[in-house]
Amino acid sequence: MIPPKVRLNLKSRADFAALSLHEKNAYLQEVADTFADNTQRPRDTLDKAALSRLRRYYSRRVWADLQLPDEPVTEIDKALKRFGEAMRASSVEADITGALVASLPSKRLLRAPPPGDDQLSFFVPTIYDAPIKDDVNLMDVAPFVLSTRARAGVIQYELKDCIITVEGGAQSGMATVFDYDIFLNMVSYLAEEVRRYRIDEEKGLRPTLPPKVYRPSTSHILKFCRRSNGGKAYVAIEAALDRLTKTTIKIVNLASGSRRQVDSRPLIGGYEVLTKTASGYPDTIAITIPDWVWTSVVRPDKSSILTLNPDYFLISSAVGRFLYRLARKAAGKKEAHYKVSDLHHRSGSTQELRFFARDLRRFVATTKLFPLPDFDLALTEGREEMILHMIRRDETAGVASIPTMKVPVIGE
């Protein structure tokens, strides 16, 4: 809803009709910019479809118009005409407001934390992303569907040193970017257990290695993932576990163009609902940690995990989560640069490249007012196409500057 104090102050229909097509489009862009400023949205250029829709709303008549003569004579007719014009203006403003809301980027990048979220740090460990194995990091690509809804099919990433294939179950479909939160919860739990194991080992104790079965409560998972605690959330967790169990990642590592090693990994090894709530929802769950995850975290041959910002879970956009993970791995504490076509490939998006690029421009525009955690994003013109710059934000030194010169691009 537009706040009551924000008024569009639109031209009358007669004044608008007198404008040329170019003047109408320019005026509507001014209206859109004013609306964006007053509703804390980033400005964006309206496309042809949005401009056409706005012009159509401006020209539409309402019932009150149809009941009046073209040239009112009596005072009653004149009063009715003024009343009809007021009704029309109100209707047009509502229509145009709705069209602008649909056409301009939303101001929400991070959703609001759930109630009680301020107690998060007392019992939730640091958040870690996927382990590395054989020089393949799942943060290079999206090992999930960039959607809130699961879909069947296969995603294949052909990278410089490997081929990664993600495949889901025939009925459950592939895991989504939001299902992946449970995977992060599992990895974070294991990393915390390893940290405690090493502390005890340094004290001269004889601790046992972390188990390969993780037994969280659904409320703990929801708290970790910074989600509201409700019936639908409990049902969603069970469906997410189904997809995570069925989603496998096949990796073909390459050496000089030839196959070096092939392995297939599930995101989770399986799960079992141990107890249920009084309402019949899953309560305690046993999640089997896959061997590849357990070995990479417990007995790594090199650094195997990266820490994520806790606000990652509040990123409401699927592409936003993908970009944050990629920036965290590729940019680290510095910066990284990607061609838009390479980002399109690494995201596994089913959109055409032009639509992916359009949505990416809108997302980057939104981050100007509502930044991603830790990183600043900007798009600049490259030699052949747009380049996305991911730059680690220095909170003490201000926002990093975006380079205008030619920079090395990952993926070239």
C-alpha positions in Angstrom: 0.0 0.0 0.0 1.2 3.5 -0.8 1.3 5.7 2.4 -1.6 8.2 2.5 0.8 11.2 2.6 2.3 10.2 -0.8 0.3 11.8 -3.6 1.0 11.5 -7.3 -0.6 14.8 -8.3 -1.4 13.5 -11.7 -2.2 15.7 -14.7 -5.9 15.9 -15.8 -7.0 13.5 -18.5 -7.4 16.4 -20.9 -3.9 17.7 -20.2 -2.4 14.2 -20.6 -4.2 13.6 -23.8 -2.8 16.8 -25.3 0.8 15.5 -24.9 2.7 13.7 -27.7 3.7 10.0 -27.2 7.2 11.0 -26.3 6.0 13.6 -23.8 3.5 11.1 -22.3 6.3 8.6 -21.7 8.6 11.3 -20.3 5.9 12.5 -17.9 5.1 9.0 -16.8 8.8 8.4 -16.1 8.8 11.5 -13.9 5.8 10.2 -12.0 7.6 6.9 -11.5 10.7 8.6 -10.2 8.7 10.7 -7.8 6.8 7.6 -6.6 10.1 5.7 -6.2 11.6 8.6 -4.1 8.5 8.9 -1.9 8.3 5.2 -1.2 12.0 4.6 -0.7 12.4 2.5 -3.9 15.4 2.8 -6.2 14.6 4.5 -9.4 14.3 2.3 -12.5 13.6 3.0 -16.2 10.1 1.9 -17.2 10.0 -0.6 -20.0 7.7 -0.4 -23.0 5.1 -2.7 -21.5 4.9 -0.6 -18.3 4.6 2.7 -20.2 1.9 1.2 -22.4 -0.1 0.0 -19.3 0.2 3.4 -17.6 -1.0 5.3 -20.8 -3.9 2.9 -21.0 -4.9 3.5 -17.4 -4.8 7.3 -18.0 -7.2 7.0 -21.0 -9.7 4.7 -19.4 -13.2 6.0 -18.6 -15.2 5.1 -15.6 -18.9 4.6 -15.0 -19.4 8.2 -13.8 -18.1 9.6 -17.1 -20.6 7.6 -19.2 -23.6 9.1 -17.3 -22.8 12.7 -18.2 -23.5 14.7 -21.4 -20.5 15.9 -23.3 -21.4 19.6 -22.6 -23.1 19.9 -19.2 -25.5 22.9 -19.1 -27.3 22.8 -15.8 -25.6 23.3 -12.4 -26.5 19.8 -11.5 -24.8 18.4 -14.7 -21.7 20.5 -13.9 -21.6 19.2 -10.3 -22.0 15.7 -11.5 -19.2 16.2 -14.1 -16.9 17.5 -11.3 -17.8 14.5 -9.2 -17.3 12.1 -12.1 -13.8 13.6 -12.8 -12.9 13.2 -9.1 -14.0 9.6 -9.2 -12.0 9.1 -12.4 -8.9 10.7 -11.0 -9.1 8.5 -7.9 -9.5 5.4 -10.0 -6.6 6.4 -12.3 -4.3 7.1 -9.4 -5.1 3.7 -7.8 -4.5 2.0 -11.1 -1.2 3.8 -11.8 0.0 3.3 -8.2 -0.6 -0.5 -8.6 1.2 -0.5 -11.9 4.2 1.4 -10.5 4.4 -1.0 -7.5 4.5 -3.9 -10.0 7.1 -2.2 -12.3 9.6 -0.7 -9.8 11.9 -2.7 -7.6 10.6 -3.5 -4.2 12.2 -1.8 -1.3 12.5 -5.0 0.8 15.7 -6.9 0.3 15.9 -8.4 3.8 12.7 -9.7 5.3 11.9 -8.7 8.9 13.3 -11.1 11.5 10.7 -13.3 13.2 9.6 -12.6 16.8 12.2 -13.6 19.4 15.0 -13.4 16.9 17.1 -11.2 19.2 17.9 -14.3 21.3 19.5 -16.0 18.3 23.1 -15.7 19.4 22.6 -17.5 22.7 22.3 -21.0 21.3 22.9 -20.9 17.6 26.4 -21.6 16.3 28.2 -19.7 13.6 26.8 -20.3 10.1 29.0 -22.1 7.6 28.5 -22.9 4.0 29.3 -26.1 2.1 32.6 -27.9 2.5 35.2 -28.0 -0.3 36.2 -31.3 -1.8 38.7 -31.9 -4.6 38.9 -28.2 -5.3 35.2 -28.0 -6.1 33.3 -25.5 -4.0 29.5 -25.6 -4.0 29.6 -21.8 -3.6 30.8 -21.5 -7.2 27.4 -22.5 -8.5 23.8 -22.9 -7.2 23.4 -26.5 -6.0 19.6 -25.8 -5.8 16.7 -24.3 -7.7 16.6 -20.5 -7.6 12.9 -20.6 -6.5 10.6 -21.0 -3.6 9.0 -23.9 -5.5 10.7 -27.2 -6.3 10.9 -28.3 -9.9 11.9 -31.5 -11.7 14.8 -31.6 -14.1 18.6 -31.4 -14.2 21.0 -28.5 -13.9 24.4 -28.9 -15.4 27.3 -26.5 -14.9 30.3 -26.8 -17.2 33.1 -24.9 -15.4 36.8 -24.6 -16.3 38.0 -27.5 -14.1 34.9 -29.6 -13.6 31.4 -30.5 -14.7 28.7 -30.3 -12.0 25.3 -31.9 -12.5 22.5 -31.3 -10.0 19.5 -33.7 -10.2 16.4 -34.1 -8.0 13.9 -36.8 -7.4 11.2 -37.6 -10.0 8.4 -36.8 -7.6 10.0 -34.4 -5.0 12.0 -32.3 -7.5 15.3 -30.6 -6.8 16.0 -28.8 -3.5 15.3 -25.0 -3.5 17.6 -22.2 -2.3 15.4 -22.1 0.8 15.6 -25.8 1.4 19.4 -25.4 1.4 19.1 -23.6 4.8 18.7 -27.0 6.4 21.9 -28.1 4.8 23.7 -25.0 6.2 22.2 -25.9 9.6 23.6 -29.4 9.4 27.1 -28.2 8.3 27.1 -25.5 11.0 26.2 -28.1 13.7 29.0 -30.4 12.5 31.6 -27.5 12.5 30.6 -26.6 16.0 31.0 -30.2 17.2 34.5 -30.3 15.6 35.4 -27.1 17.3 34.5 -28.5 20.7 36.2 -31.8 19.9 39.5 -30.0 19.2 39.2 -28.0 22.4 38.8 -31.2 24.4 41.6 -32.8 22.5 44.0 -29.9 23.3 43.1 -30.3 27.0 44.4 -33.9 26.9 40.9 -35.5 27.0 39.9 -38.3 24.8 36.8 -37.0 23.1 34.8 -39.1 20.5 34.5 -37.9 17.0 31.3 -36.1 16.1 28.5 -38.6 15.1 27.3 -38.9 11.5 23.7 -38.5 12.6 22.3 -35.1 13.6 19.2 -35.0 15.8 17.8 -31.4 15.9 14.3 -30.4 16.8 12.3 -28.6 14.0 12.0 -25.5 16.3 15.8 -25.4 16.5 16.1 -25.6 12.7 13.5 -22.8 12.3 15.3 -20.7 14.9 18.7 -21.2 13.1 17.2 -20.3 9.7 15.5 -17.3 11.3 12.0 -18.4 10.3 8.7 -18.0 12.1 7.6 -21.0 14.2 4.2 -22.1 12.9 2.3 -25.2 11.5 3.1 -24.4 7.9 6.8 -24.1 8.6 6.9 -27.5 10.2 5.2 -29.1 7.2 7.6 -27.2 4.9 10.6 -28.6 6.7 9.5 -32.2 6.0 9.0 -31.5 2.3 12.4 -29.7 2.2 14.0 -32.8 3.8 12.5 -35.0 1.1 13.9 -32.8 -1.7 17.4 -32.6 0.0 17.5 -36.4 0.3 16.7 -36.9 -3.3 18.9 -34.1 -4.7 22.3 -35.4 -5.8 25.4 -33.6 -7.1 27.5 -35.4 -9.6 31.0 -33.9 -10.0 33.4 -34.7 -12.8 36.8 -33.2 -12.1 38.9 -32.5 -15.2 42.6 -32.4 -15.8 43.7 -31.0 -19.2 40.3 -31.7 -20.6 40.2 -35.4 -19.5 38.2 -37.0 -16.8 40.1 -37.3 -13.5 37.5 -38.3 -10.9 33.8 -38.8 -10.8 31.7 -38.9 -7.7 28.0 -38.4 -6.8 26.9 -36.9 -3.5 23.5 -36.4 -1.9 22.9 -33.1 0.0 21.8 -35.1 3.0 22.1 -38.9 3.5 18.5 -39.3 4.7 16.2 -38.4 7.5 13.8 -39.9 10.0 11.0 -38.2 12.0 11.7 -39.4 15.6 8.9 -37.6 17.4 5.9 -35.5 16.5 4.1 -32.6 18.2 0.6 -32.9 19.7 -0.7 -31.5 16.4 1.1 -34.2 14.4 3.9 -32.0 13.1 7.5 -33.3 12.9 9.2 -32.5 16.2 12.6 -34.3 16.5 14.4 -35.4 13.3 17.4 -37.6 12.7 19.4 -36.3 9.7 22.2 -38.5 8.3 25.2 -36.5 7.4 26.7 -37.6 4.1 30.2 -39.1 4.2 31.6 -36.4 1.9 30.3 -33.6 4.2 31.5 -35.4 7.4 35.0 -36.1 6.0 35.4 -32.6 4.6 34.5 -30.9 8.0 35.9 -33.4 10.5 39.1 -34.5 8.6 39.8 -31.7 6.1 43.0 -31.7 4.1 42.7 -27.9 3.8 40.3 -25.1 4.9 36.9 -26.4 4.0 34.3 -24.0 5.3 33.5 -20.3 5.0 31.5 -18.3 7.5 28.3 -16.5 6.4 26.6 -13.4 7.7 23.6 -14.4 9.9 21.5 -11.9 7.8 21.9 -14.3 4.8 18.8 -16.0 6.0 16.8 -12.7 5.9 17.6 -12.2 2.1 14.1 -12.7 0.6 15.3 -13.0 -3.0 16.6 -16.3 -4.4 19.0 -14.5 -6.8 20.1 -12.4 -3.8 21.1 -15.5 -1.9 22.9 -16.9 -4.9 24.9 -13.6 -5.4 25.8 -13.4 -1.7 27.2 -16.9 -1.6 29.1 -16.4 -4.8 30.5 -13.1 -3.5 31.5 -14.6 -0.2 33.5 -17.3 -2.0 34.9 -15.4 -4.9 35.3 -11.9 -3.5 36.1 -12.8 0.1 37.5 -9.7 1.7 38.3 -8.1 -1.6 36.4 -8.1 -4.8 35.3 -10.2 -7.8 33.9 -9.4 -11.2 31.6 -11.6 -13.4 30.1 -11.3 -16.8 26.3 -11.4 -16.7 26.2 -14.3 -19.0 28.5 -16.2 -16.7 26.3 -15.4 -13.7 23.3 -16.6 -15.7 25.1 -19.9 -16.3 26.3 -20.4 -12.8 22.8 -19.6 -11.3 21.1 -22.5 -13.1 18.3 -20.1 -14.0 15.7 -21.3 -16.5 15.1 -17.7 -17.6 16.3 -16.4 -21.0 19.5 -14.4 -20.6 17.8 -11.1 -21.4 15.2 -11.6 -18.7 17.8 -12.7 -16.2 19.8 -9.6 -17.0 16.7 -7.4 -16.6 16.0 -8.9 -13.1 19.6 -8.6 -12.2 19.6 -4.9 -13.0 16.6 -4.3 -10.9 18.1 -6.3 -8.0 21.4 -4.3 -8.2 19.4 -1.1 -8.2 17.6 -2.2 -5.1 20.9 -2.8 -3.3 21.8 0.8 -3.7 19.3 1.7 -1.0 19.1 -1.7 0.8 22.5 -3.3 0.5 23.3 -7.0 0.7 25.1 -8.1 3.9 28.9 -7.5 3.6 29.0 -6.7 -0.2 28.3 -3.8 -2.5 27.2 -4.6 -6.1 27.4 -2.5 -9.3 26.9 -3.1 -13.0 29.2 -1.5 -15.6 29.7 -1.8 -19.3 32.3 -4.4 -20.3 33.9 -5.0 -23.7 31.0 -7.3 -24.9 28.4 -7.2 -22.1 27.6 -5.9 -18.6 29.9 -6.8 -15.8 28.8 -7.3 -12.2 31.2 -6.1 -9.6 31.1 -7.6 -6.1 33.1 -5.6 -3.6 33.6 -6.3 0.1 32.2 -3.4 2.1 34.6 -1.8 4.6 32.2 -0.6 7.3 34.9 1.6 8.8 36.2 3.2 5.6 32.8 3.7 3.9 31.5 2.2 0.7 34.1 0.8 -1.7 34.4 2.6 -5.1 33.4 0.8 -8.2 36.1 0.6 -10.9 35.4 2.2 -14.3 38.5 0.7 -16.0 38.8 -2.7 -17.6 39.0 -5.4 -14.8 39.8 -9.1 -14.9 36.5 -11.0 -15.3 35.9 -14.4 -13.8 34.6 -16.7 -16.5 36.6 -15.2 -19.4 
